[in-house]
Amino acid sequence: MDATTLSVFVDESGNFHLPDSESRFYIVGMVFHDQSVDISDEINRLERSDREIGLQGHCFHAGPLIRREKNYSMLSRQLRGRIFSRMMAFARRVDYKYHCLSVDKKFIDSPAQILERLKSGLADFIAEHRDFIASLDRVKIYYDCGQSPVTRMLHEVFETGIGRNVEFANAVRPSRYRLFQLADLICTLHLIELKLRAGVKLSRSENQFFGGPQMFRHNILRYIKAKEV
């Protein structure tokens, strides 16, 4: 029997600063993919669609795309919408599952408490799926070490909760992995979902890009939620 490897692509949204009116929520998003499932056709389709609009080698980054920042600052709303739609099509077609850990910093007293909530949530998630994880030969974590507390948390919880069959990929660059870019998309969409649940108004750029909360729920969120675990 072939060895089974579960890839876990991890991204985060937010920071550990308190108080922080600009970043109320902290999110760790995880995209899970069974490496025995070939998704190369979907990746190639996405690559071709990027080349068609002159974005060869493009590394998708949802937040700046929505806000028209960084590499997207000179792109029209129409072109940014096409880029987003093609990434959403990829997200709907490809075979994966995701899970998000989140903390509302409005109810947190310290950065340490944010990390403890995240660690507890991750440990509970691993325990809930222990039988499935035990059936795997290997779990491979892909994280770009963007925030050192998250790096430490991933090592501590995965290595304690799973043990010998955990491996961490080295020198992870988001540009190399479409599923890492998908984790970035998941974090951004989950952040908007949390804002809507908490009664926080969407930003001007979010409203303009998605056409308001109802359009976001109907056109975007319901398709992503079908992949949640």
WONOR-V493007 format. One record per run of one state. SS is the DSSP state (@ for helix, = for strand, . for the rest). FROM is the first residue (numbers start at 1). TO is the last residue. If there is no record, write none. Layout:
BEGIN
ss=SS from=FROM to=TO
ss=SS from=FROM to=TO
END
This chain:
BEGIN
ss=. from=1 to=4
ss== from=5 to=13
ss=. from=14 to=24
ss== from=25 to=34
ss=. from=35 to=39
ss=@ from=40 to=52
ss=. from=53 to=61
ss=@ from=62 to=67
ss=. from=68 to=69
ss=@ from=70 to=72
ss=. from=73 to=76
ss=@ from=77 to=93
ss=. from=94 to=96
ss== from=97 to=104
ss=@ from=105 to=107
ss=. from=108 to=110
ss=@ from=111 to=128
ss=. from=129 to=129
ss=@ from=130 to=134
ss=. from=135 to=137
ss== from=138 to=142
ss=. from=143 to=147
ss=@ from=148 to=161
ss=. from=162 to=165
ss== from=166 to=168
ss=. from=169 to=173
ss=@ from=174 to=176
ss=. from=177 to=177
ss=@ from=178 to=197
ss=. from=198 to=203
ss=@ from=204 to=210
ss=. from=211 to=212
ss=@ from=213 to=225
ss=. from=226 to=227
ss== from=228 to=228
ss=. from=229 to=229
END
